[in-house]
Amino acid sequence: MFPLASLHAEDGYDLWLRHAPLEGEALARLAALDGAIYAPTAHDPTVAIAVSELRTGMDRLLGQPSAAPLVILDVRVPGQGPRRAFSLDCDGSAMRSHGAFRIAGTGDGIRITAAEPIGCLYAVYAVLRELGLGRDPAMLALDETPAMPLRMLNHWDNPDGHVERGYAGRSIFDWWHLPEKLDPRLIDYARANASVGINAVVVNNVNARAFMLEPRYIAKLKRLADAWRPYGIRVFLSARFSAPRDIGGLATADPLDPVVEGWWRDKADEIYASIPDFGGFLVKANSEGQPGPQDYGRSHADGANMLAAALGDRGTVIWRAFVYKAEDDTDRTMQAYAEFAPLDGQFASNVILQVKNGPLDFQPREPFHPLFGAMPKTKVMLEAQITREYLGQASGIAYLAPLWDEVLSADTGRGGTIAQTIAPVGMAGVANTGSDRNWTGTHFDAANWYAFGRLAWNPALTGEQIAREWTAQTFTRAEAPLEAIVQMMLGSRETVVKYTAPLGLAHLMGTGHHYGPAPWVCDLERPDWNPCYYHRADASGIGFDRTTTGSNALGQYAPSVAEQWADPASTDPRYLLWFHHLPWEHRIASGQTLWDELVTTYDQGVLETEARAQGWATLAPHIDPERHAAVAADLTIQRTEARWWRNASLSFWQSLNGLPLPAGAAPIPESLQAYQARSFPEAPGQ
């Protein structure tokens, strides 16, 4: 008997909400918690869902249907009716924060108190999570308030079903059949999101199609909004800035043109007439060919504020800070700061600036973005990437909570950490969900979806805590295999960094699909699309000088932060070549030359992928055969990719520096020309 049963058709939809049966003492304690569920506001659709989730979860944890009836009774009247195993008070007047809840376990049952129905639903998921981890019902005591008001997923899904940078199949949104037909899987998606506190979803790609603002798509969006509302999820739409011209028949999309302003105001009114709680617009403007206010000589603030005025106090404009231009020869990592920092204080109160975790583009490792803390008069939120565009895509394991911990805990040098900076606003994650049976391409990629939600709810949680929760709810509660899986997860992202982007290197991937190594590429139309632009390697050395003797990107950080990275001798080795161009013979903190350290780090990455695959093989007695085999296959692919990255990269670096591999290093099995000849026109996610 495996700790979790093999997947049935419906189980692929349940993710971490399987609630496998408890055993031993935990089961006995839960079985003693018999009695009624009291929910005086069960007529509310959200409370009704909370009760249904509680009953279903309890049945699964007990391994059999519960006989406990649902009794609707005023919980403030003591002593009436049967024993109260669960009491749900979903309009607790003493609780003011949206989504907050309290859970109190006693010998007589579990009491849930929340300010509103969605708080009760969040609490039910928390109760089931705690019980599923084997906690004593009588000892439950949680008092939680979400740390951030906006906890959002950004989908890069196109209306034709293709998902940009998606590695889990086709889009989950069947726009062709909406609004008449709603795929039941979209309800399972809402359940999963609500269970980790995600409360907002942008349903379409930031490279938006204007026709998604047409009436026929508003009707489709309304169907989604109505279905997700009981789960506390507001829908947002990526809006194409040129829509007044593209679909509105206007000659311009100039944000200061009164006719354009009126068009957007009318469009917003049309949307809110169908969806009263519509969240607002996400906008990618004047970036990678997308239209924007700068096409008319206007600023980002002009464009964002025009849309904000159209929404009024009904919704929010989320304006992406991911911008760079072909005609700008400034270090690409500096361009967003240069464009946005001078606009601090010029954005309307219902505009949020969405800033990627690093100044380049979701690389395996980047220093934090210098805009965090630099715009105190502007609402700023974090944009993270759950899908693994640059971290192996859909192979092996790359658990991203440690990456996000790294970002959230970073001190900006301007009055606090990034977590503190974004706490009044929120964070967004580029989703990794798709039509694959397991939702996320690999089983372990579901952990990143889960971890994102948990960190957005409470950034004080550690990656290890979250990994333990997810593993216990997904694979096994048995301590030894659980511990083994958690340790595999915690080091997995660092492993990918080692074999793809060691010592602060970045943007070394293949063109277009971003799959595999291609540090040799140096002939693309724009300099900043080429890997050679970022590594700057030649016969004498490697790395990008971003100090005062180079681009001075360090000057965009607070002095206390810049000081940490200004001197190669004191720079964290993980960021060394991000900030410094150094000779191959440069001696670093480990005592090795830079070249020897680079080879050693690549080799460590390869060895760690080997060890992870071997470790997973030993867990076969504890994991159902279907999922064990699937993960084993993923790890086999990752082992192959790690060797490929190591060999192709070192072959190219050797072609520049002419240096031999250190003693004991494995030889490179193929020629550089063989690695350069590899082609992947079928690669997903483009």
C-alpha positions as CSV (number, residue, x, y, z in Angstrom):
1,M,0.0,0.0,0.0
2,F,1.5,3.3,-1.1
3,P,1.0,6.4,1.1
4,L,-0.9,8.0,-1.7
5,A,-3.0,5.9,-4.1
6,S,-2.0,5.7,-7.8
7,L,-3.5,8.4,-9.9
8,H,-7.0,7.9,-11.2
9,A,-8.4,10.1,-13.9
10,E,-9.8,12.6,-11.5
11,D,-6.8,12.7,-9.2
12,G,-4.7,14.5,-11.7
13,Y,-6.9,17.5,-11.1
14,D,-6.5,17.5,-7.3
15,L,-2.8,18.5,-7.0
16,W,-2.1,19.0,-3.3
17,L,-5.8,18.7,-2.5
18,R,-5.9,14.9,-2.6
19,H,-6.2,14.6,1.2
20,A,-4.9,11.1,1.4
21,P,-6.2,9.0,4.3
22,L,-4.5,9.4,7.7
23,E,-3.1,6.5,9.6
24,G,-2.3,5.6,13.2
25,E,-2.6,8.2,16.0
26,A,-3.4,11.0,13.6
27,L,-6.4,9.0,12.2
28,A,-7.6,8.1,15.7
29,R,-7.6,11.8,16.8
30,L,-9.4,12.9,13.7
31,A,-12.0,10.1,14.0
32,A,-12.8,11.3,17.5
33,L,-13.7,14.7,16.1
34,D,-17.2,13.6,15.2
35,G,-20.2,15.9,15.1
36,A,-21.9,18.5,13.0
37,I,-20.6,21.3,10.9
38,Y,-22.3,24.5,11.9
39,A,-22.4,27.2,9.3
40,P,-25.1,29.8,9.8
41,T,-24.4,31.6,6.5
42,A,-24.2,28.4,4.4
43,H,-26.6,30.1,1.9
44,D,-23.6,32.2,0.8
45,P,-22.0,30.5,-2.2
46,T,-18.5,30.9,-0.7
47,V,-19.5,29.4,2.6
48,A,-21.3,26.6,0.8
49,I,-18.0,25.8,-1.0
50,A,-16.1,26.0,2.3
51,V,-18.6,23.4,3.9
52,S,-18.3,21.2,0.8
53,E,-14.5,21.3,0.9
54,L,-14.5,20.6,4.6
55,R,-16.8,17.6,4.3
56,T,-15.0,16.2,1.2
57,G,-11.6,16.7,2.8
58,M,-12.6,15.1,6.1
59,D,-14.0,12.1,4.2
60,R,-10.8,11.6,2.4
61,L,-8.6,12.1,5.5
62,L,-10.7,9.6,7.4
63,G,-10.7,7.2,4.4
64,Q,-14.5,6.9,4.5
65,P,-17.6,9.0,4.2
66,S,-18.4,10.9,7.4
67,A,-21.8,10.7,9.0
68,A,-21.6,14.2,10.3
69,P,-24.6,16.2,9.2
70,L,-24.6,19.8,8.1
71,V,-26.7,21.8,10.6
72,I,-27.4,25.5,9.9
73,L,-27.8,27.1,13.3
74,D,-26.8,30.4,14.9
75,V,-23.5,29.5,16.4
76,R,-23.9,32.1,19.0
77,V,-26.6,30.1,20.8
78,P,-24.8,27.6,23.1
79,G,-25.9,24.1,23.8
80,Q,-28.3,23.6,20.9
81,G,-28.3,20.7,18.6
82,P,-25.7,17.9,18.3
83,R,-22.0,18.3,19.1
84,R,-20.3,20.9,17.0
85,A,-17.2,19.4,15.4
86,F,-16.8,22.5,13.3
87,S,-18.2,25.9,13.7
88,L,-17.9,28.5,10.9
89,D,-18.5,32.1,11.9
90,C,-18.0,34.0,8.6
91,D,-18.9,37.5,9.6
92,G,-16.7,38.0,12.7
93,S,-17.0,41.7,13.3
94,A,-13.7,41.9,15.2
95,M,-11.7,40.9,12.2
96,R,-11.2,43.6,9.6
97,S,-8.6,42.5,7.1
98,H,-9.8,41.0,3.9
99,G,-9.3,37.2,3.9
100,A,-8.1,37.0,7.6
101,F,-9.2,34.1,9.8
102,R,-8.8,32.5,13.2
103,I,-8.8,28.8,13.9
104,A,-9.1,27.5,17.4
105,G,-9.1,23.8,18.3
106,T,-10.4,22.5,21.6
107,G,-11.4,19.2,23.0
108,D,-15.0,19.9,21.8
109,G,-14.2,20.8,18.2
110,I,-12.7,23.4,15.8
111,R,-14.0,27.0,15.7
112,I,-13.3,29.1,12.6
113,T,-13.9,32.8,12.7
114,A,-13.5,35.1,9.7
115,A,-14.5,38.6,8.8
116,E,-16.2,37.4,5.6
117,P,-17.0,34.3,3.7
118,I,-13.7,34.1,1.8
119,G,-11.8,34.1,5.1
120,C,-13.8,31.0,6.0
121,L,-12.9,29.3,2.8
122,Y,-9.2,30.1,3.3
123,A,-9.5,28.8,6.9
124,V,-11.1,25.5,5.8
125,Y,-8.1,24.9,3.4
126,A,-5.8,25.7,6.3
127,V,-7.6,23.3,8.6
128,L,-7.4,20.5,6.1
129,R,-3.7,21.2,5.4
130,E,-2.9,21.1,9.2
131,L,-5.0,18.0,9.8
132,G,-3.4,16.4,6.7
133,L,0.0,17.0,8.2
134,G,-1.1,15.0,11.3
135,R,-1.7,17.9,13.6
136,D,-3.8,17.3,16.7
137,P,-7.3,18.9,16.1
138,A,-7.5,20.0,19.7
139,M,-4.2,21.9,19.4
140,L,-4.9,23.9,16.3
141,A,-4.4,27.6,16.8
142,L,-3.9,29.8,13.8
143,D,-4.5,33.6,13.5
144,E,-3.6,34.6,9.9
145,T,-3.9,37.7,7.8
146,P,-2.6,37.8,4.2
147,A,0.6,39.8,4.1
148,M,-0.3,41.3,0.7
149,P,-3.6,42.4,-0.7
150,L,-2.9,41.3,-4.3
151,R,-1.7,37.7,-4.8
152,M,-1.9,37.2,-8.6
153,L,-1.2,34.8,-11.4
154,N,-0.3,36.2,-14.8
155,H,-1.1,33.8,-17.7
156,W,0.8,34.2,-20.9
157,D,-2.0,32.2,-22.7
158,N,-3.1,33.2,-26.2
159,P,-6.7,32.9,-27.4
160,D,-5.7,30.2,-29.9
161,G,-4.6,27.9,-27.0
162,H,-0.9,28.4,-27.4
163,V,0.9,29.4,-24.2
164,E,4.0,31.6,-24.5
165,R,6.8,30.1,-22.3
166,G,4.4,27.3,-21.4
167,Y,5.7,23.8,-20.8
168,A,2.6,22.0,-19.6
169,G,0.5,21.6,-22.8
170,R,-2.1,23.9,-24.2
171,S,-4.0,26.7,-22.4
172,I,-6.5,25.7,-19.8
173,F,-8.8,28.5,-21.2
174,D,-11.1,27.2,-23.9
175,W,-12.1,30.6,-25.4
176,W,-13.6,28.9,-28.4
177,H,-16.4,27.3,-26.4
178,L,-16.9,30.0,-23.8
179,P,-19.3,31.4,-22.6
180,E,-21.7,28.6,-23.2
181,K,-19.4,25.8,-22.0
182,L,-17.2,26.1,-19.0
183,D,-14.6,23.4,-18.6
184,P,-15.0,21.9,-15.1
185,R,-11.2,22.0,-14.8
186,L,-11.4,25.7,-14.4
187,I,-13.3,25.1,-11.1
188,D,-10.5,22.8,-10.0
189,Y,-8.0,25.5,-11.0
190,A,-10.0,28.0,-8.8
191,R,-9.9,25.6,-5.9
192,A,-6.2,25.1,-6.1
193,N,-5.6,28.9,-6.2
194,A,-8.0,29.6,-3.3
195,S,-6.3,26.9,-1.2
196,V,-3.0,28.9,-1.2
197,G,-4.7,32.3,-1.1
198,I,-4.3,33.4,-4.7
199,N,-7.0,36.0,-5.3
200,A,-6.4,37.5,-8.8
201,V,-5.8,36.0,-12.3
202,V,-4.7,37.7,-15.5
203,V,-6.2,35.4,-18.1
204,N,-4.3,36.3,-21.3
205,N,-0.8,37.0,-22.6
206,V,0.9,40.4,-21.9
207,N,1.6,40.4,-25.7
208,A,-2.1,41.0,-25.9
209,R,-4.6,40.8,-28.7
210,A,-6.9,43.8,-29.0
211,F,-9.9,41.7,-29.9
212,M,-10.1,40.3,-26.4
213,L,-11.7,43.7,-25.5
214,E,-14.6,43.1,-27.9
215,P,-18.1,42.3,-26.6
216,R,-17.9,38.6,-27.5
217,Y,-14.8,38.2,-25.3
218,I,-16.3,40.3,-22.5
219,A,-19.1,37.7,-22.4
220,K,-16.5,34.9,-22.2
221,L,-14.7,36.8,-19.4
222,K,-17.9,37.2,-17.5
223,R,-18.4,33.5,-17.4
224,L,-15.0,33.0,-15.8
225,A,-15.6,35.8,-13.4
226,D,-18.9,34.4,-12.3
227,A,-17.4,30.9,-11.8
228,W,-14.4,32.1,-9.8
229,R,-16.1,34.8,-7.7
230,P,-17.1,32.4,-4.9
231,Y,-13.4,31.4,-4.6
232,G,-12.3,35.0,-4.0
233,I,-10.7,35.4,-7.4
234,R,-11.0,38.6,-9.5
235,V,-10.3,38.5,-13.2
236,F,-7.9,40.9,-14.9
237,L,-7.2,41.3,-18.6
238,S,-4.0,42.2,-20.4
239,A,-4.9,45.1,-22.6
240,R,-3.2,46.1,-25.9
241,F,-2.5,49.8,-25.6
242,S,-3.3,50.4,-29.3
243,A,-6.8,48.9,-29.0
244,P,-8.6,52.2,-29.8
245,R,-6.9,52.2,-33.1
246,D,-6.9,48.4,-33.7
247,I,-10.6,47.7,-32.9
248,G,-12.1,51.1,-32.1
249,G,-11.8,52.8,-35.5
250,L,-9.7,55.7,-34.2
251,A,-6.8,57.1,-36.0
252,T,-4.6,57.3,-32.8
253,A,-4.1,55.7,-29.4
254,D,-2.5,58.9,-28.0
255,P,-3.2,58.7,-24.2
256,L,-3.7,62.5,-24.0
257,D,-6.2,62.6,-26.9
258,P,-9.7,63.2,-25.4
259,V,-11.3,60.9,-27.9
260,V,-9.0,58.1,-26.9
261,E,-9.7,58.8,-23.2
262,G,-13.4,58.5,-24.0
263,W,-13.0,55.3,-25.8
264,W,-11.2,53.6,-22.9
265,R,-13.8,55.1,-20.5
266,D,-16.6,53.6,-22.5
267,K,-14.8,50.3,-22.8
268,A,-14.3,50.1,-19.0
269,D,-18.0,50.9,-18.4
270,E,-18.9,48.1,-20.8
271,I,-16.8,45.6,-18.9
272,Y,-18.0,46.7,-15.5
273,A,-21.6,46.4,-16.6
274,S,-21.0,42.7,-17.1
275,I,-18.4,42.1,-14.4
276,P,-18.9,44.5,-11.5
277,D,-15.8,43.2,-9.7
278,F,-13.5,43.2,-12.7
279,G,-9.9,43.7,-11.4
280,G,-8.5,45.9,-14.1
281,F,-5.8,45.9,-16.8
282,L,-2.3,44.5,-17.1
283,V,-0.3,46.4,-19.7
284,K,3.0,45.7,-21.5
285,A,3.9,48.9,-23.3
286,N,6.8,50.1,-25.4
287,S,8.6,46.8,-24.8
288,E,9.6,44.1,-27.3
289,G,7.6,45.7,-30.1
290,Q,4.4,46.3,-28.1
291,P,2.6,49.6,-28.6
292,G,2.6,52.2,-25.9
293,P,2.4,55.9,-24.9
294,Q,6.0,56.6,-26.1
295,D,4.8,56.1,-29.7
296,Y,3.2,59.5,-29.2
297,G,5.9,61.2,-27.2
298,R,4.1,60.5,-23.9
299,S,5.5,58.9,-20.8
300,H,4.6,55.6,-19.1
301,A,2.8,57.7,-16.4
302,D,0.7,59.4,-19.1
303,G,-0.4,56.0,-20.5
304,A,-1.0,54.3,-17.2
305,N,-2.9,57.3,-15.7
306,M,-5.2,57.5,-18.7
307,L,-6.2,53.9,-18.2
308,A,-6.5,54.4,-14.5
309,A,-8.9,57.3,-15.0
310,A,-11.1,55.1,-17.2
311,L,-11.3,52.5,-14.5
312,G,-11.7,55.0,-11.7
313,D,-12.0,53.5,-8.2
314,R,-13.5,50.3,-9.6
315,G,-10.2,48.7,-10.6
316,T,-6.4,48.8,-11.0
317,V,-3.9,49.3,-13.8
318,I,-0.9,47.1,-13.5
319,W,1.9,48.6,-15.6
320,R,4.9,46.3,-16.4
321,A,8.4,47.8,-15.9
322,F,10.0,45.3,-18.2
323,V,11.2,47.6,-20.9
324,Y,14.3,47.9,-23.2
325,K,14.8,49.5,-26.6
326,A,16.8,48.6,-29.7
327,E,17.9,52.2,-30.1
328,D,19.2,52.4,-26.5
329,D,22.8,51.3,-26.2
330,T,22.7,51.6,-22.4
331,D,23.4,48.4,-20.5
332,R,20.0,46.6,-20.9
333,T,19.8,45.9,-17.2
334,M,19.8,49.6,-16.5
335,Q,17.0,50.7,-18.9
336,A,13.9,50.0,-16.7
337,Y,15.3,52.0,-13.8
338,A,16.3,54.9,-16.1
339,E,12.8,55.0,-17.6
340,F,10.7,54.6,-14.4
341,A,12.7,56.0,-11.4
342,P,12.3,59.6,-12.6
343,L,8.5,59.1,-12.8
344,D,8.2,58.3,-9.1
345,G,5.2,60.2,-7.7
346,Q,3.6,60.7,-11.1
347,F,1.4,57.6,-11.2
348,A,-2.2,57.6,-10.2
349,S,-3.2,56.0,-6.9
350,N,-4.8,53.0,-8.7
351,V,-1.7,52.3,-10.8
352,I,0.7,49.6,-9.7
353,L,4.2,49.2,-11.3
354,Q,5.0,45.5,-11.8
355,V,8.7,44.9,-11.5
356,K,10.5,41.6,-12.3
357,N,12.7,40.1,-9.5
358,G,15.9,41.0,-11.4
359,P,16.9,43.7,-13.9
360,L,17.3,41.4,-16.8
361,D,14.7,38.7,-17.4
362,F,14.0,35.8,-14.9
363,Q,17.5,34.5,-15.2
364,P,18.6,31.5,-13.1
365,R,20.2,34.0,-10.8
366,E,20.1,37.8,-10.9
367,P,20.7,40.5,-8.3
368,F,17.4,42.1,-7.2
369,H,16.0,44.8,-9.4
370,P,17.2,48.3,-8.4
371,L,13.7,49.8,-8.7
372,F,12.7,48.1,-5.5
373,G,12.9,50.7,-2.8
374,A,13.7,53.4,-5.3
375,M,10.1,54.6,-5.9
376,P,8.7,55.4,-2.5
377,K,5.8,57.4,-4.0
378,T,4.7,54.7,-6.3
379,K,2.9,51.4,-5.7
380,V,5.3,48.6,-6.7
381,M,4.7,44.9,-6.8
382,L,7.0,41.9,-7.6
383,E,6.7,39.9,-10.8
384,A,8.2,36.4,-10.4
385,Q,8.2,33.6,-13.0
386,I,6.6,30.3,-11.9
387,T,7.1,28.7,-15.3
388,R,10.8,27.8,-15.8
389,E,11.7,29.6,-19.0
390,Y,15.4,29.7,-18.1
391,L,15.6,27.0,-15.4
392,G,15.1,23.8,-17.4
393,Q,11.6,24.5,-18.7
394,A,9.9,21.1,-18.0
395,S,12.7,18.8,-17.1
396,G,13.9,17.5,-13.8
397,I,13.4,19.4,-10.6
398,A,13.9,23.1,-10.0
399,Y,12.1,24.2,-6.8
400,L,11.9,28.0,-6.9
401,A,10.9,29.0,-3.3
402,P,14.6,29.5,-2.4
403,L,14.9,31.9,-5.3
404,W,11.9,33.9,-4.1
405,D,13.2,33.7,-0.5
406,E,16.4,35.2,-1.8
407,V,14.6,38.1,-3.5
408,L,12.0,38.8,-0.8
409,S,14.6,38.9,2.0
410,A,17.0,41.2,0.0
411,D,17.6,44.5,1.8
412,T,17.2,47.3,-0.7
413,G,19.3,49.7,1.3
414,R,16.4,52.1,1.1
415,G,14.4,51.4,4.2
416,G,13.6,47.7,4.2
417,T,13.6,44.4,2.4
418,I,11.7,43.7,-0.8
419,A,9.1,41.8,1.1
420,Q,8.5,45.0,3.2
421,T,8.5,47.2,0.1
422,I,5.8,45.2,-1.7
423,A,3.7,44.2,1.3
424,P,1.2,47.0,0.9
425,V,0.7,46.0,-2.8
426,G,1.3,42.4,-3.8
427,M,3.2,40.0,-6.0
428,A,2.4,38.3,-9.4
429,G,3.7,35.0,-10.7
430,V,3.8,34.0,-14.4
431,A,1.8,30.8,-14.3
432,N,3.0,27.3,-15.3
433,T,-0.4,25.7,-15.7
434,G,-1.6,23.9,-18.8
435,S,-3.7,21.1,-20.2
436,D,-1.3,18.3,-19.1
437,R,-2.9,15.8,-16.8
438,N,-0.7,16.9,-13.9
439,W,-1.3,20.6,-14.7
440,T,2.3,21.7,-14.7
441,G,4.3,19.6,-17.1
442,T,6.2,17.8,-14.3
443,H,4.8,16.7,-10.9
444,F,7.4,18.8,-9.1
445,D,6.5,22.0,-10.9
446,A,3.2,22.0,-9.0
447,A,5.4,22.8,-6.0
448,N,6.3,26.1,-7.5
449,W,2.6,27.1,-8.0
450,Y,1.9,26.0,-4.4
451,A,5.0,27.8,-3.1
452,F,4.2,31.1,-4.9
453,G,0.8,31.2,-3.3
454,R,2.0,30.4,0.2
455,L,4.8,33.1,0.0
456,A,2.4,35.7,-1.3
457,W,0.2,34.9,1.7
458,N,3.1,34.9,4.1
459,P,6.6,35.8,2.9
460,A,8.0,34.8,6.3
461,L,7.5,31.2,5.5
462,T,10.7,29.4,4.5
463,G,11.2,27.3,1.4
464,E,11.8,24.3,3.6
465,Q,8.5,24.8,5.5
466,I,6.6,25.0,2.2
467,A,8.4,22.0,0.7
468,R,7.4,19.9,3.7
469,E,3.8,21.0,3.4
470,W,3.6,20.3,-0.3
471,T,5.5,16.9,-0.2
472,A,3.3,15.6,2.6
473,Q,0.1,16.6,0.7
474,T,1.4,15.3,-2.6
475,F,3.7,12.3,-2.2
476,T,4.1,10.9,1.3
477,R,3.9,11.8,5.0
478,A,6.4,9.1,6.0
479,E,9.3,11.0,7.7
480,A,12.3,9.4,5.9
481,P,11.1,9.7,2.3
482,L,9.5,13.0,3.0
483,E,12.9,14.4,4.3
484,A,14.7,13.0,1.3
485,I,12.3,14.7,-1.1
486,V,12.5,18.0,0.7
487,Q,16.3,18.0,0.6
488,M,16.1,17.2,-3.2
489,M,13.9,20.1,-3.7
490,L,15.8,22.7,-1.6
491,G,19.0,22.4,-3.6
492,S,17.5,21.8,-7.0
493,R,17.4,25.4,-8.3
494,E,21.0,26.0,-7.2
495,T,22.0,22.9,-9.1
496,V,20.4,24.3,-12.3
497,V,22.3,27.6,-11.7
498,K,25.6,25.7,-11.4
499,Y,25.3,23.9,-14.8
500,T,23.6,26.8,-16.8
501,A,24.8,30.1,-15.3
502,P,27.6,29.7,-12.8
503,L,29.3,32.6,-10.9
504,G,26.8,35.3,-12.1
505,L,26.8,34.5,-15.8
506,A,23.4,35.0,-17.5
507,H,21.4,34.9,-20.8
508,L,23.5,32.0,-22.3
509,M,20.5,30.1,-23.8
510,G,19.5,29.2,-27.3
511,T,17.7,31.8,-29.5
512,G,14.0,32.0,-29.5
513,H,13.0,28.9,-27.6
514,H,15.5,29.7,-24.8
515,Y,16.3,26.0,-24.6
516,G,19.8,24.7,-24.0
517,P,23.2,26.4,-24.2
518,A,24.3,28.8,-26.9
519,P,27.0,31.2,-25.4
520,W,28.5,31.4,-28.9
521,V,25.5,33.3,-30.4
522,C,26.7,36.8,-31.4
523,D,25.0,37.6,-34.7
524,L,21.4,38.5,-33.8
525,E,19.9,41.8,-35.0
526,R,20.0,43.5,-31.7
527,P,23.1,43.4,-29.5
528,D,21.2,42.8,-26.3
529,W,19.6,39.6,-27.7
530,N,23.0,38.0,-28.0
531,P,24.6,35.9,-25.2
532,C,27.9,37.4,-26.1
533,Y,26.5,40.8,-25.0
534,Y,26.2,39.5,-21.5
535,H,29.2,37.2,-20.9
536,R,31.7,39.5,-22.8
537,A,34.2,36.6,-22.9
538,D,37.4,36.8,-24.9
539,A,40.9,35.4,-24.7
540,S,41.7,37.5,-21.7
541,G,38.7,37.2,-19.5
542,I,34.9,36.9,-18.9
543,G,32.1,38.9,-17.3
544,F,30.2,42.2,-17.6
545,D,31.8,45.1,-15.9
546,R,28.9,47.0,-14.2
547,T,31.1,49.0,-11.8
548,T,32.2,52.6,-12.2
549,T,34.7,51.5,-14.8
550,G,32.0,49.8,-16.9
551,S,28.3,50.5,-17.3
552,N,28.0,51.6,-13.7
553,A,24.7,49.7,-13.2
554,L,25.8,49.6,-9.5
555,G,25.1,53.3,-9.4
556,Q,21.3,52.5,-9.6
557,Y,21.5,50.7,-6.2
558,A,21.6,52.2,-2.8
559,P,25.2,53.0,-1.7
560,S,25.2,50.3,1.0
561,V,24.1,47.7,-1.5
562,A,26.5,48.8,-4.3
563,E,29.4,48.7,-1.9
564,Q,28.8,44.9,-1.4
565,W,29.3,44.3,-5.1
566,A,31.9,46.9,-6.1
567,D,35.0,45.0,-5.3
568,P,35.6,41.5,-6.8
569,A,37.3,40.4,-3.6
570,S,34.2,41.1,-1.5
571,T,31.5,40.3,-4.1
572,D,29.4,37.2,-3.4
573,P,30.8,34.7,-5.9
574,R,27.3,33.9,-7.0
575,Y,27.2,37.4,-8.6
576,L,30.8,37.8,-9.5
577,L,30.6,37.8,-13.3
578,W,27.3,39.7,-13.3
579,F,29.2,42.8,-12.0
580,H,32.8,42.2,-13.0
581,H,34.9,41.4,-16.1
582,L,37.9,39.4,-14.8
583,P,40.9,37.6,-16.2
584,W,40.6,33.8,-16.5
585,E,43.6,33.6,-14.2
586,H,42.0,35.8,-11.5
587,R,42.3,34.1,-8.1
588,I,38.9,34.1,-6.3
589,A,37.9,33.5,-2.7
590,S,38.1,29.7,-2.9
591,G,41.7,30.0,-3.9
592,Q,41.2,28.6,-7.4
593,T,41.6,30.6,-10.6
594,L,38.4,31.8,-12.1
595,W,38.7,29.2,-14.9
596,D,39.2,26.3,-12.5
597,E,36.3,27.6,-10.3
598,L,34.1,27.8,-13.4
599,V,34.9,24.2,-14.4
600,T,34.4,23.0,-10.8
601,T,31.0,24.7,-10.6
602,Y,29.8,23.2,-13.9
603,D,30.9,19.8,-12.6
604,Q,29.2,20.2,-9.3
605,G,25.9,20.9,-11.1
606,V,26.3,17.7,-13.2
607,L,27.2,15.6,-10.1
608,E,24.2,17.0,-8.2
609,T,21.8,16.0,-11.0
610,E,23.3,12.5,-10.9
611,A,22.8,12.3,-7.1
612,R,19.3,13.6,-7.3
613,A,18.3,11.0,-9.8
614,Q,19.9,8.2,-7.8
615,G,18.2,9.4,-4.6
616,W,14.8,9.4,-6.3
617,A,15.4,5.8,-7.5
618,T,15.7,4.7,-3.8
619,L,12.2,6.1,-3.1
620,A,10.4,3.7,-5.3
621,P,8.9,1.7,-2.3
622,H,7.3,4.9,-1.0
623,I,5.8,6.5,-4.2
624,D,3.2,5.1,-6.5
625,P,4.7,3.5,-9.6
626,E,3.1,5.9,-12.1
627,R,4.4,9.0,-10.6
628,H,7.7,7.6,-9.6
629,A,8.4,6.5,-13.2
630,A,7.3,10.0,-14.5
631,V,9.7,11.8,-12.2
632,A,12.5,9.4,-12.9
633,A,12.1,10.1,-16.6
634,D,12.2,13.8,-15.9
635,L,15.4,13.4,-13.9
636,T,17.0,11.4,-16.7
637,I,16.3,14.2,-19.1
638,Q,17.8,16.7,-16.6
639,R,21.0,14.6,-16.2
640,T,21.4,14.7,-20.0
641,E,20.8,18.4,-20.2
642,A,23.2,19.1,-17.3
643,R,26.0,17.3,-19.1
644,W,25.1,19.0,-22.4
645,W,25.2,22.5,-20.8
646,R,28.5,21.7,-19.1
647,N,30.2,20.3,-22.1
648,A,29.0,22.8,-24.7
649,S,29.7,25.8,-22.4
650,L,33.2,24.7,-21.5
651,S,34.0,23.8,-25.1
652,F,33.1,27.4,-26.1
653,W,35.0,29.0,-23.3
654,Q,38.1,26.9,-24.2
655,S,37.8,28.1,-27.8
656,L,38.4,31.6,-26.5
657,N,40.9,31.1,-23.7
658,G,42.8,28.1,-24.9
659,L,43.2,26.8,-21.4
660,P,43.2,23.1,-20.5
661,L,40.6,21.6,-18.2
662,P,41.8,21.2,-14.6
663,A,43.3,17.9,-13.6
664,G,40.6,15.3,-13.0
665,A,37.9,17.1,-15.0
666,A,36.0,14.9,-17.4
667,P,36.9,15.4,-21.1
668,I,34.5,17.1,-23.4
669,P,33.1,14.3,-25.7
670,E,32.1,16.3,-28.8
671,S,33.4,19.2,-30.8
672,L,32.2,22.7,-30.4
673,Q,30.9,22.5,-33.9
674,A,28.7,19.6,-33.0
675,Y,27.2,21.5,-30.1
676,Q,26.7,24.5,-32.2
677,A,24.9,22.5,-34.9
678,R,22.1,21.3,-32.6
679,S,18.7,22.7,-33.6
680,F,15.3,22.5,-31.9
681,P,12.6,24.0,-34.1
682,E,10.0,21.9,-32.3
683,A,10.9,23.3,-28.8
684,P,7.7,24.3,-26.8
685,G,6.8,27.6,-25.3
686,Q,8.0,30.0,-28.1
